[in-house]
Amino acid sequence: MSSPTQLFRDHLNFSALDNDFYKMNMWQCFMHQYPYVEDAEYKLVVRSDVDLRPYREEIEQELENLNGLQFTDAEIQWLSNVPWYTKDFIEWVRMWSYQTRFLTIGEEDGQLSIRARGPLMHINHFEMPVLSTISEVYHRNNHPEKTIDDVDSTLLAKTDWLKSQIDQHKMKNLTFADFGTRRRFSATTQQHMINQFKKLLPGIFTGTSNMYYAKEMGLTPIGTMAHEIFMLSQQIGVQLANSQKHTLECWVKEFRGRLGCALTDVIGMDAFVRDFDLYFAKLFDGLRHDSGDPKMFGDKAIKMYEALNIDPMTKTLVFSDGLNFQQMVSIYRYFEGRIKVSFGIGTYLSCDLADVKPLNIVMKLVHVNGRPVAKISDAPGKNLCEDEQFVDYLKKVYRVTWA
């Protein structure tokens, strides 16, 4: 029987590479394609009905361990092998370190508050360690009895179910990756889960968004862009009506055809489709869904490609919005033969234990150069902005009527 302490590390922030791949990719794009942003601010948002204030001191202590943490020589060497990372970016990464002086931890409106504010190139990387630290501190206080055996009891059952579905429905092209860093039960749980899927589902499990585990296990790191890069474009001097197009153009300039999966829900799918013209549709390999009805999203994407005289079967839709295996199978079967699909699954993989309720927490960009930025999601409750007037203005500019 496993020891109860096996699932929790003594020190949670153990590597600068313990972060998601898309953060690194956006980091290089920030460096080359955007003017220097001296004042950016990210904010913790707690969507769960859980008071995290009792864990504040413990979370602060763990986050303080980030201070001065740098990429090791071995990690720099691994990053240097990524073909699109440039020499000047790698040298920046080599010199960079976490600086917790940019973090402010306190309380706001009866809840734990964490904000990262400072130069964008210095604070971009705080999101994942803040979220994963909160999650692990919360779970080790509330579920110290859990063991590797508890992880395996759910993992093996759902693996067997997925294999049976693949055989029954002959889903030979079904693939998924781990996107579970931010809300993992613990770092050890995520590592064990990735190892298990690597062994049990070869060819179906394709990799992980977590760079540390990708490096350690010889897996493909997976990820392109996130909401913050589109939100950034709202307040850097670009005309607001062109902010989405500006982000897509910057991405194309930076990566020259690589990392061609565009995120669609910063101002909603309908507004995205209006901006995603033939030029972008040909240059990007596909789209990522992160909010709203996934089948409705996919139908709109297919309709868009067909209207542009592009065969949808030459494109890929990546689904990543709170999925489990049952939803993944349903989506795959719905779109089979119509457009290629793949899946990124987070909490269902990294925090799925009996009697454990995962936290629903995010950390998003809220201000750039002292001005508000916003995300208008395709799902109720996922919108994010600290200035309602700016949200109203953004809706007007992009003709958003439903949010």
Buried (B, 14 or more C-beta within 10 A) or exposed (E): EEEBEBBBBEEBBEBBBBBBBBBBBBBBBBBEBBEEBEEBBBBBBBEBEBEBBEBBEBBBEBBEBBEEBBBEEEBBEBBBEBEEBEEEBBEBBBEBEBBBEBBEBEEEEEBBBBBBBBBBBBBBBBBBBBBBBBBBBBBBEBBEEBBBEBBBEBBEEBBEEBEEBBEEEEBEEBBBBBBBBBBBBBBBBBBBBBBBBBEBBEEBBBBBBBBBBBBBBEBEBBBBBBBBBBBBBBBBEBEBEEBBBBBBBBBBEBBEEBBBBBBBBBBBBBBBBBBBEEEBBEBBBBBBBBBBBBBEBBBBBBEBBEEBEBEBEEBBBBBBBBBBBEBBBBBBBEBBEBBBBBBBBBBBBBBBBEEBEBBBBBBBBBBBBEEBBBBBBBBEEBBBBEBEEBBEBBBEBBEBEEB
